[in-house]
Amino acid sequence: MQYSHKGLSKEVREGLIWSLMVLTWQAIARTIRGNQPTLVRFIDATWAPNLAQKKAETEKDSLLKGFKYVLQPYFGN
């Protein structure tokens, strides 16, 4: 599945971001269960496709920026 479909409405894109963030967090949580040291790296261009081309990332392009975007209202400035 390609994340950065420019044609998605804001509501659909945000729903997709939330769904993928939950799955990602579940995978990370499984690695840290039992107080095990864990190193998480997002190294595939799928997470931030413009970064490899040294272009700016937005929540429309980057899944990592999308995670930050949907979580922003729940954190302070």
Phi and psi in degrees as a GROMACS rama.xvg file:
@    title "Ramachandran Plot"
@    xaxis  label "Phi"
@    yaxis  label "Psi"
@TYPE xy
-89.192  127.07  GLN-2
-74.2774  -47.4336  TYR-3
-86.1589  58.9347  SER-4
-78.5321  111.264  HIS-5
-63.6803  -25.047  LYS-6
-79.4258  -5.72407  GLY-7
-71.1722  140.559  LEU-8
-68.4954  162.154  SER-9
-57.7697  -43.3882  LYS-10
-65.0435  -43.2066  GLU-11
-67.1804  -43.5459  VAL-12
-61.8619  -43.7204  ARG-13
-64.7316  -38.1278  GLU-14
-62.6205  -40.8097  GLY-15
-64.3647  -42.7163  LEU-16
-59.747  -48.4566  ILE-17
-58.976  -44.7169  TRP-18
-61.0675  -46.2153  SER-19
-69.8693  -32.4728  LEU-20
-67.803  -40.402  MET-21
-62.1396  -45.8908  VAL-22
-62.034  -40.7674  LEU-23
-64.8071  -46.2486  THR-24
-63.256  -38.3656  TRP-25
-61.6892  -41.456  GLN-26
-64.9748  -42.4753  ALA-27
-65.6272  -43.3735  ILE-28
-61.1497  -35.8539  ALA-29
-63.8508  -32.8036  ARG-30
-74.8766  -26.8847  THR-31
-96.6553  -2.92449  ILE-32
-57.8261  138.826  ARG-33
80.7895  19.1561  GLY-34
58.8927  40.487  ASN-35
-89.2506  138.019  GLN-36
-62.5845  137.679  PRO-37
-138.658  136.734  THR-38
-119.526  120.99  LEU-39
-110.21  126.787  VAL-40
-131.386  136.466  ARG-41
-105.552  93.2958  PHE-42
-106.791  -6.6322  ILE-43
-89.1936  143.468  ASP-44
-62.2763  -16.1341  ALA-45
-60.5532  -32.0795  THR-46
-73.73  -35.8796  TRP-47
-150.284  78.3895  ALA-48
-63.545  -29.9162  PRO-49
-79.7967  -20.7108  ASN-50
-59.378  -40.0334  LEU-51
-64.128  -26.5531  ALA-52
-96.69  9.46014  GLN-53
56.1446  39.7396  LYS-54
-109.094  157.629  LYS-55
-67.1662  143.778  ALA-56
-101.075  145.645  GLU-57
-128.535  171.294  THR-58
-67.1795  -15.8395  GLU-59
-80.3881  -23.3964  LYS-60
-103.923  -42.2421  ASP-61
-105.369  126.425  SER-62
-65.9932  -35.8419  LEU-63
-64.3349  -42.6707  LEU-64
-65.9222  -33.0988  LYS-65
-63.2769  -41.4546  GLY-66
-58.06  -48.0217  PHE-67
-61.9  -41.1968  LYS-68
-60.6269  -48.2  TYR-69
-74.0932  -23.3996  VAL-70
-86.4941  -18.1562  LEU-71
-49.5191  -43.4675  GLN-72
-64.432  -16.7218  PRO-73
-94.617  -1.32604  TYR-74
-122.888  160.086  PHE-75
-66.399  176.884  GLY-76
